[in-house]
Amino acid sequence: MKQEFRFTFDRYESIDSLPEADRCLATAAEKATENSFAPYSRFRVGAAARLASGRIVTGANIESEVFPSGSAPNARCSTTVRPTTPTTP
């Protein structure tokens, strides 16, 4: 079965031109990158997600010798949310 996805997006010239809430989210993701550990790929990644409550949670990739593909930052965000905010949407 063939599926097609289309989306539209707004392009901003710099992080400074983002709306304040989005700028905070992008800054949190950038800061999360500092917590990444990527000695093999040297590809440092951070992610941030805003919960319905407005709280921002972050995650970063973690590479391991025993699990070469590492841990994806978006997965780390979601695993942080579940145990720490079980009632927060």
Secondary structure as UniProt FT lines:
FT   HELIX           15..17
FT   HELIX           20..33
FT   TURN            34..35
FT   TURN            39..41
FT   STRAND          46..50
FT   TURN            52..53
FT   STRAND          56..60
FT   TURN            68..69
FT   HELIX           73..84
FT   TURN            86..87
//
